[in-house]
Amino acid sequence: MVRDIENAAKFYGGLLDFKSKPNIVEQSSTVLYEGNEVTFKMKKIMQNFGGKQFEIVEVIESTGNHLYKEFIDEGRVGLHHLGIYTKEAPKLIQYFKNNYDIDVAQTGKAGKVHFFYLDTKEVLGFYLELIAF
């Protein structure tokens, strides 16, 4: 999470030695957060490096609260979540609930991909995102 994605693109591009220039795109997302459907617009970069995918997000407008807005409103920037691609999201959600009493904090869909943010912030210091495909 950043407040200025253009400056962040320069910084992280140099730090992580991106092989190509980061492409900043605008995207809207609708999520379910605390029982409410919320839509927000963001600028984002999805950049591959070292066999991993790095996502940089700047929220530019929002119809309500969501995990990204909450994070920025706390005065924070930096690592917000770690995403894991999985075909077994329901099984993992149940595992975290049964073994650690961790629930889903936010969920949404982007195209054919569903995502689930587990409420691991107090335990890990960031959210764990399950990306189901």
ChimeraX attribute file (.defattr): number of C-alpha atoms within 10 A of each C-alpha:
attribute: neighborCount
match mode: 1-to-1
recipient: residues
	/A:1	21
	/A:2	21
	/A:3	15
	/A:4	14
	/A:5	19
	/A:6	16
	/A:7	11
	/A:8	17
	/A:9	21
	/A:10	12
	/A:11	12
	/A:12	14
	/A:13	17
	/A:14	11
	/A:15	9
	/A:16	12
	/A:17	12
	/A:18	16
	/A:19	12
	/A:20	10
	/A:21	11
	/A:22	18
	/A:23	11
	/A:24	17
	/A:25	11
	/A:26	13
	/A:27	13
	/A:28	14
	/A:29	13
	/A:30	17
	/A:31	21
	/A:32	17
	/A:33	18
	/A:34	14
	/A:35	9
	/A:36	12
	/A:37	16
	/A:38	17
	/A:39	16
	/A:40	19
	/A:41	16
	/A:42	20
	/A:43	19
	/A:44	22
	/A:45	21
	/A:46	13
	/A:47	19
	/A:48	15
	/A:49	13
	/A:50	10
	/A:51	6
	/A:52	8
	/A:53	11
	/A:54	16
	/A:55	15
	/A:56	22
	/A:57	23
	/A:58	22
	/A:59	21
	/A:60	15
	/A:61	13
	/A:62	17
	/A:63	11
	/A:64	13
	/A:65	18
	/A:66	22
	/A:67	18
	/A:68	20
	/A:69	19
	/A:70	12
	/A:71	16
	/A:72	17
	/A:73	11
	/A:74	8
	/A:75	8
	/A:76	15
	/A:77	15
	/A:78	13
	/A:79	14
	/A:80	21
	/A:81	21
	/A:82	13
	/A:83	17
	/A:84	13
	/A:85	13
	/A:86	13
	/A:87	11
	/A:88	12
	/A:89	19
	/A:90	12
	/A:91	10
	/A:92	14
	/A:93	17
	/A:94	15
	/A:95	13
	/A:96	16
	/A:97	14
	/A:98	11
	/A:99	8
	/A:100	11
	/A:101	11
	/A:102	17
	/A:103	16
	/A:104	20
	/A:105	20
	/A:106	20
	/A:107	20
	/A:108	18
	/A:109	15
	/A:110	13
	/A:111	7
	/A:112	7
	/A:113	11
	/A:114	14
	/A:115	21
	/A:116	25
	/A:117	24
	/A:118	22
	/A:119	21
	/A:120	20
	/A:121	15
	/A:122	8
	/A:123	10
	/A:124	10
	/A:125	12
	/A:126	18
	/A:127	22
	/A:128	20
	/A:129	23
	/A:130	25
	/A:131	21
	/A:132	17
	/A:133	13
